[in-house]
């Protein structure tokens, strides 16, 4: 009976980690100076995440939370487009395109 409990515990842990890993991605991010956001809002464009969902975007030791309000980016290899305020908060303005992780 004890072995079954351990097995179930391992399977539950594995399935939860697989579920959370399915929503995490890493790739290139860029920023755009136009969009539907109000001034100063931390927003982003993502191809598949639902509008209004909040993403954690990390780069170079900084993490921000931004709201999906647009579709994109439509350039191969890029996974998210950030608003100018979001890019500024991440510290990526001078680089333009950087590798980020998104959760």
N, C-alpha and C positions, 0 to 999 in steps of 0.2 A: 504494500500500500504506500509506503514511504517513497519508493522508487517512482511510482506513478505521479505522486505529488511533485517531485523534483522535475520529472519530465514535463508535466503540464506547466510548471513555473518557467522552465527553459523555453518552451514553445511560446508561451505568452510574451516573454521578454523579447524573443526573436521577432515575433509578429509585430509587436509595438515598435521596435527599432526599425523594422523594414517599412512600416507605415510612415514613420516620421522621416525616414531617409527619402521616401518617394516624393516628398514635398520640398526637399532641399535641392538646390541646384547651384552650380557655379559656372561662371562664364564672363563674358565681357559686358560692361555697362557703359553707356554714353549718356549725355544729357541734351536736353532740348530747351530752347528759349521761348517756346510757344505752348499753347495747350488750353485746357479747359479749367485749369486751377486758378483759384484766387491768388492774389499777390502774397508771397511768402509761404504758401502751403507746401508741405513735403509730399509730393505726389509722384506717380510713375506710370509708365505704360508697360504692360505685359501682354504676351500673346494669348495666354490661356486662363490666367487667374481671374476670378469673378470681379466685376466692378465693385468697388467699395471695400474689398478685402485689404487687409494691412499686411505688408511684407516687411521683414527685417532684412536690411541690406547691410553687409559688412565689407569694409575695405580698410586695410592698413591700420588695424586696431580700433577703428571707429565703427559703430553700429547705429543705424537710424531706423525708424519705422516710417514707411511711406504708404499712402493709400493709392490703390490702382484706380485710375480714372480714364484710361485710354488704352487702345490696342497698339501693339508694336513691341519691340522694334522690328523692322522688316529688312534688316541687314544680317546676312549669315554670320553666325557666331556670337551675336549679341543676344542677351537674355532679358535685359531690362533697359528702358530709357528713363532717366530721372529728370525731374524738373530742376531748374537752376538752383532754387533754394535747397533742394535735397542734395544735389551735387556739391554745393558749397558746404553743407553740413558734413559731408563725407570727406571733404578735402581733396576732391578730384578735379577741380576746375582747371588747373594748369595742365594736367595730363590729358584731359578730354575723354579718353577711353581707357578703362582700367578693368582688371579682373576682380570680380566681387563674388560673394556667396549670398544667396537669397534663400530665406526660409519663410 
